[in-house]
Amino acid sequence: MIRERAYPVEPWHVRETRLDLDVLAQSESVFALANGHVGLRGNLDEGEPHGLPGTYLNSFFELRPLPYAEAGYGFPESGQTAVNVTNGKPIRLLVDDEPFDVRYGNLISHERILDLRAGTLHRSVEWCSPAGKRIRVRSTRLVSFTQRAIAAIEYEVEAVDVEVRLILQSELVANEELPAQSKDPRVAAVLDKPLQAEERLVQEVGGLLIHRTKASGLRVVAAMSHDIDGPPRTKVGTEAFEDWARTTVTCDLRPGQRLRLVKYLAYGWSSQRSLPGLRDQVAAALSGARYSGWDGLVEEQREFLDTFWDASDVRVEGDPEVQQAVRFGLFHVLQAGARAELRPIAAKGLTGPGYDGHTFWDTETFVLPVLTYTQPAAVASALRWRHSTLDLAQERARTLGLRGASFPWRTIRGQECSAYWPAGTAAFHIGADIADAVRRYVQATGDEEFEREVGLELLVETARLWVSLGHHDRQGRFHLDGVTGPDEYTAVKDDNVYTNLMAQRNLLAAADAVSRHGDQAWKLGVDDEETAAWRNAAADMHIPYDDELGVHPQVEGFTRYQEWNFTETAPEQYPMLLNFPYFDLYRKQVVKQADLVLAMHWRGDYFTPEQKARNFAYYERRTVRDSSLSACTQAVMAAEVGHLELAHDYLGEAALMDLHDLNQNTRDGVHVASLAGAWIALVAGFGGMRDHEEVLSFAPRLPSRLDRLEFSLTWRGLRLRVDVRKHETTYSLRDGEGEETVELLHHGEQLRIGCGKPVTRAIPEMPPVGPPPVQPPGRAPVRRTAQT
């Protein structure tokens, strides 16, 4: 784990004060800009050097073969991999005849700043060429939240001490060469030059390229145009070929003179639209961006983010590093989903090629809960995307001999893309995760139209799956056998507690939704007998319990498995999946990520406080956190059972996952779910927020090193502000009119919060707690100290 501070601690910026080429790929992920539709990795403007080039469009992918040593019935036949589309970032600069390359000459200074309030990446450089010519370069980059198809770059060059001749080459580049991402030669072949040229267009100050993927048949259009402000005799020209277009600007600069270029980029893709239709759509988007101009785009971006932060900011007093990190995390969560619009939110967002650009259950379980209370429109969009893939999920269920819908563990378009069925096909809990996201969104927003049009069918089809998948035994208990829960080290087991409890809620939520929308449910073929079967299965759901130990085994029989020998597991043998056979992991008590503990968070209404404390202590000794999804959940439950300092430590791990590159894989893109988990750890952990029923509940308590926590939630169109101090909490509504109120629970006490009528309540004394639980040797989280 990297503990050095890569970036100075600032409340609203991530600042890189020097360029370190050894971690260039990691910084490209950290400084990536996106809006949910377009994503640009934070590559240097000149294109080289780079760690990993990347420009992505949400859901733009190529098909590839899935490797099997031995094929089997029902195995997915092909995978989907996100494609690095046409790169519009490069603005190459030559000083006289020497390329500006930070590896040559003398790099006097180099700074990059990700401004979380402005939504821009700013760069300032001073460089002396090998021939002794000094220049200053300033650039600012944005991906627009308000104009979905648009990105823009302002690039300015100043001569410092002598006259220089400058040549700027602003480019669109398709099929650029990438570092190898797969050892499978078949995959490498598919991704080698995946775009076939269809059309190119040249104008004086810009150009356009149209390409199509070879196998998936998706068409992409990338276009650029420029505003150029330079000295007299500045020359401009554009040329284009199949895989690249270039606008060249040439001028002479005397000391103190500047050349300024604004580059407008527009992107679009489709699997159905004609070439002329898509070309014209992108051209129109580019025209709209030029109409706004650079200053207009910057102003729109700031206004959008002002609104977002006003409703969503989290203030933390006492840990400046976490304060910076949670805002960084919220910014990337917003970038992943704000303008996705009927497209998925991938595990890496649009910041890198990690996981092939796939979407997992992470989205519904970690990302959507944050967006539900901060940017609810993005949640409706993400769930509408799931609904748009329902036919594929139903087809997958039929292939497996089941009714209802079986959603994929990992996908881009909606088909299952996991070649490893114990973690993919058997991870049926994804259906309940989607159903819970529907339930939470409708509860938080009151969006009855969404529930009727989209949510109801998702709830019905996932409920049908559980009744088809499970069975009643001779004693009348309902079982879900042969499934994989969130913990991928305990696969294909019976009665995973997380899966069973989430399925139980899914079944009841579906039955309740049917009662609210009977006419629509009738069209889906639901009758009283079917809903009665759902309620019976929910009532009879078997939840394993070990009476001898007084804990819940995360799957049936887990607590009798052989213990893992952690004392003989060396630090370099983590993550364990890369150093031990799955066969060994599956049959022993070792947990990759929170599973039973995750169940206690999202289904905390099922467990008693005593059970939560015993379960938490039991699984702490066995959880190795080989997944970035674990720390935030352990933070939430550590706080609930009274281990506030441990919760703070886990919060730091979740929040700093990418700023400190803790898992040493940030180069492939940021961990969107872990970044969302920082918000969850603060709001659900130290804020104690739960949304099990129609009424929000809070049980706030702060660790010794935090002095104050403030956060806002959007609830039924109103903004609820929660201000947690050491000994008291104040609840207030920030908007609304007249008699509008929000009902909530504060440590079990029912409160009604009215507009302009804040309510303050004392925080009860913490009940006595036992000694802090222990973790496997060497796997304890790094302590948060007064110096961090």
CORNOR-V155929 format. One line per field, one symbol per residue. ss: DSSP state (A for helix, B for strand, O for the rest). phi: phi as a letter, one per 30 degrees, with the letter a starting at -180 (. if undefined). Layout:
ss: ???
phi: ???
//
This chain:
ss: OOOOOOOOOOOOBBBBOOOOAAAAAAAAAAOOBBOOOBBBOOOOOOOOOOOOOOBBBOOOBBBBBOOOOOOOOOOOOBBBBBOOOOBOOOBBBBBOOBBOOOOOOBBBBBBBBBBOOOOBBBBBBBBBOOOOOBBBBBBBBBBOOOOOOBBBBBBBBBBOOOOBBBBBBBBBBOOOOOOOOOOOAAAAAAAOOOBBBBBBBBBOOBBBBBBBBOOOOOBBBBBBBBBBBOOOOOBBBBBBOOOBBBBBBBBBBOOOOBBBBBBBBBBBBBOOOOAAAAAAAAAAAAAAAAAAAAAAAAAAAAAAAAAAAAAAOBBBBOOAAAAAAAAAAAAAAAAAAOOOOOOOOOOOOOOOOAAAAOBOOAAAAAAAAAAAAAOAAAAAAAAAAAAAOAAAAAAAAAAOOOOOOOOOOOBOOOOOOOOOOOOOOOOOAAAAAAAAAAAAAAAAAOOAAAAAAAAAAAAAAAAAAAAAAOBBOOOOOBBOOOBOOOOOOOOOBOOOAAAAAAAAAAAAAAAAAAAAOAAAAAAOOOOAAAAAAAAAAAAOBOOOOBOOOOBOOOOOOAAAOBBOOAAAOOAAAOOAAAOOOAAAAAOBBOBOOOOAAAAAAAOOOOOOAAAAAAAAAAAAOOBOOOOOOAAAAAAAAAAAOOOAAAAAAAAAAAAOOOOOOOOOOAAAOOOAAAAAAAAAAAAAAAOOOBOOOOOBBBOOOOOOOOOBBBBBBBBOOBBBBBBBOOOBBBBBBOOOOOOOBBBBBBOOBBBBBBBOBOBBBBOOOOOOOOOOOOOOOOOOOOOOOOOO
phi: .dcdddbedbdbbccccbccddbddddddecdcabjccbbddddedibdbcadabbceidbbdbdcdbdbdbdidecbcbbdcddedcddbdbcchccddbddbibddaabbbdcdddibccbbbbbcdediccbcbbbbbbcddccedcbabcbbbbdcbbdbccbcbcbcbchddbddcbdddddeddcdhdccdbabbbbdclabbbbbddcdiccbbbbbbbcbbbdeidcbabbbbecabbccbbaccdejdbccbcccbbbabacbddedddedddddddddddddiedddddddddddeddddcbdccbcjbeddeddddeddddddddbebdhibdcddchbcldehiidcbdeedcbddeddecbbddddedddddeddceddddddddedibcibcdddbacdkddccdcddccedddeeddddddddedddddcidddddddbdedddddddddddddcacdddidcbcciccddddcbchbchddedddddededdddddddddbdddddddidbddddddddddddcedcebcdddibcddbeiedcdddddddccdedccdddcbbdeedddcbdbbdaebdddddddbdddcdeddddddddddedbcchdbdddeddddddddddjcdddddddeedddcecdchdchbdedkdcddddddddddddddddidbbdcdcdbbbdacddcccabbacbcbhiccccccccdbabccbccajbicdbbcacchiddbbccdibdbcbdcddddebddedcceeicdddddcddd
//
